[in-house]
C-alpha cells in the first residue's frame, strides 16, 4: 500500500507542477456507511473534516483535469438507551488519504461540475463509546489487519465560484469496494459514503 500511496502522491505533485491553477481546500464531512448484513444494526451520520490540495490542468476550453490529494475523516455512529445507564453513543472514525482523479466541466465562469474515480488509503481507525459521564476512546490497530487498506470509489460534485480566488465545493463520494469486515456489529461489512462541503482557495 505504501508504494501505491507514494506513486499516487507523485502523480498528484507532477500534475500540480504543470497546473494552471493550484490551491488548498478544507471543510466538513458528513459520513455514513452502506451496510451488508445485520439489518438491525442502524447507523447515523458522523461529522468529520477534510483538508488538502487541488490542481486544475486545462485540456480544452470547457474541460480540465482536476486531481486532488485529501485527508478525509469518514465512519459512522450509533446511539441507544440503557435502562440502567441511560443514553449512549458509539462512533467509529476512519481516517483516509483520498486521491480523486476528476474531470472538471466548466458550465460557466462561476459554476463547474466534477466527476471521476477515487482511490482511498486507510491510515487509522478510532472507536469511541460514551455513556453518561463515562467514555473511552481507542485507536484500533490489530483489528485493522483484515480490513482493506486501499479502496476504489467514485466522486461527483459541483464548484461554485464566490470570488476569483475563492469557491464553495460540494462532493458526494462512495466506495465501490467493501471494507472486508466480518458482517457483525463490531466489524460490519460496509462501503463508505460521504458528503463533503469545502472552501477552496486558489494560490
C-alpha positions in Angstrom: 0.0 0.0 0.0 2.8 2.4 0.8 4.3 2.1 -2.7 0.9 2.8 -4.2 0.4 5.8 -2.0 3.8 7.2 -2.8 3.0 6.7 -6.5 -0.3 8.4 -6.1 1.2 11.4 -4.3 3.9 11.6 -7.0 1.2 11.7 -9.8 -0.6 14.5 -7.9 2.5 16.6 -7.4 3.6 16.1 -11.0 0.1 17.3 -12.1 0.3 20.2 -9.8 3.7 21.3 -11.2 2.0 21.7 -14.6 -1.2 23.1 -13.4 -2.6 26.5 -14.4 -4.4 26.6 -11.0 -3.2 25.2 -7.7 -4.7 25.7 -4.3 -5.8 24.4 -0.9 -9.2 23.4 0.4 -10.9 22.3 3.6 -14.2 21.7 5.1 -16.7 19.4 6.7 -17.5 15.7 6.1 -20.9 14.1 6.7 -20.2 10.4 6.6 -22.1 7.2 6.9 -21.9 3.6 5.7 -23.9 1.3 3.4 -24.0 -2.0 5.3 -24.2 -5.6 4.1 -25.9 -7.9 6.7 -27.0 -7.2 10.2 -30.1 -5.2 9.2 -30.9 -4.4 12.9 -27.6 -2.5 13.2 -28.6 1.1 12.4 -26.1 3.8 11.8 -26.3 7.6 11.7 -24.3 10.4 10.0 -21.0 11.2 11.6 -19.3 14.6 11.1 -15.6 15.0 10.4 -13.4 17.2 8.4 -11.5 17.2 5.1 -8.4 19.1 4.0 -5.9 19.0 1.2 -4.7 20.4 -2.1 -6.0 20.6 -5.6 -4.8 21.3 -9.2 -6.6 22.4 -12.4 -5.0 21.5 -15.7 -6.9 22.7 -18.8 -7.5 20.3 -21.6 -9.9 22.3 -23.8 -11.8 25.5 -23.1 -14.5 23.9 -21.0 -12.8 20.8 -19.7 -9.9 20.3 -17.4 -8.1 17.6 -15.4 -8.6 18.3 -11.7 -6.7 15.9 -9.3 -6.9 16.4 -5.6 -4.9 15.0 -2.6 -7.1 15.0 0.5 -7.1 13.9 4.2 -10.7 12.8 4.9 -12.5 11.6 8.0 -15.2 9.0 7.4 -17.0 6.5 9.6 -20.4 6.2 11.3 -22.1 6.4 14.7 -24.9 4.6 16.5 -26.9 5.6 19.6 -29.2 3.9 22.1 -30.5 3.9 25.6 -29.9 1.6 28.5 -32.4 1.2 31.3 -29.7 1.2 33.9 -27.2 3.7 32.5 -29.2 6.0 30.1 -28.3 7.1 26.6 -25.1 6.0 24.9 -23.3 6.6 21.7 -20.7 4.6 19.8 -18.8 6.1 16.9 -16.1 4.9 14.5 -13.8 7.3 12.8 -11.8 6.1 9.8 -9.0 8.4 8.6 -8.2 8.2 4.9 -5.8 9.8 2.3 -8.0 10.3 -0.7 -6.8 10.8 -4.3 -9.8 11.9 -6.5 -8.9 11.9 -10.2 -11.5 14.3 -11.5 -12.7 15.7 -14.8 -13.9 19.3 -14.4 -16.6 20.6 -16.8 -16.9 24.3 -16.7 -20.5 25.3 -17.4 -19.8 29.0 -16.7 -17.0 31.1 -15.2 -18.5 30.5 -11.7 -20.0 27.1 -12.0 -18.5 23.7 -12.8 -19.2 20.0 -12.4 -16.6 17.4 -11.4 -16.8 13.6 -11.7 -14.3 10.8 -11.6 -12.7 7.8 -9.8 -11.1 8.0 -6.4 -8.5 5.8 -4.6 -8.6 5.9 -0.8 -5.9 4.7 1.6 -6.8 3.9 5.2 -4.4 5.4 7.8 -6.2 4.7 11.1 -9.4 3.7 12.8 -10.6 5.1 16.1 -13.6 4.0 18.1 -15.3 6.0 20.9 -18.0 4.9 23.3 -19.8 7.4 25.6 -22.4 6.6 28.2 -23.4 9.4 30.7 -20.2 10.9 32.1 -18.1 7.9 31.1 -16.3 7.5 27.8 -13.4 5.6 26.3 -11.5 6.1 23.1 -9.4 3.5 21.3 -7.2 3.6 18.2 -7.8 0.2 16.6 -4.6 -1.4 15.2 -4.6 -5.2 15.2 -8.3 -5.2 14.2 -7.4 -3.4 11.0 -5.3 -6.3 9.7 -8.2 -7.9 7.9 -9.6 -4.7 6.5 -8.8 -3.2 3.1 -6.1 -0.6 3.3 -6.9 0.8 -0.1 -10.4 1.2 -1.7 -11.6 2.2 -5.1 -14.6 4.5 -5.4 -16.1 7.4 -7.3 -16.8 11.1 -6.7 -19.2 13.6 -8.1 -19.9 17.2 -7.2 -20.1 20.9 -8.1 -17.9 24.0 -7.7 -19.5 27.5 -7.2 -17.2 30.5 -7.6 -17.6 33.1 -4.9 -14.7 35.3 -6.0 -11.8 34.9 -8.4 -9.8 33.0 -5.8 -12.5 31.5 -3.5 -15.0 28.8 -4.3 -17.5 26.7 -2.5 -17.4 23.0 -3.3 -19.8 20.1 -2.7 -18.9 16.5 -3.2 -20.5 13.0 -2.8 -18.1 10.1 -2.6 -18.8 6.4 -2.4 -16.6 3.3 -2.2 -17.2 0.7 -4.9 -15.4 -1.9 -2.7 -16.4 -3.2 0.7 -14.2 -2.9 3.7 -13.8 -6.7 4.2 -15.4 -6.6 7.7 -17.0 -9.8 9.1 -20.6 -8.5 9.0 -21.1 -8.2 12.8 -21.9 -5.1 14.7 -18.3 -5.0 15.9 -16.9 -5.0 12.4 -19.8 -4.5 10.0 -19.3 -5.3 6.3 -19.9 -1.9 4.5 -19.0 0.7 1.9 -18.1 4.2 2.9 -20.2 7.1 1.7 -19.6 10.8 2.5 -21.0 14.2 1.6 -18.4 17.0 1.7 -18.7 20.8 1.9 -15.4 22.7 1.4 -14.0 26.1 0.8 -11.2 26.2 -1.8 -8.6 28.9 -2.3 -6.5 29.4 -5.4 -2.9 30.2 -4.6 
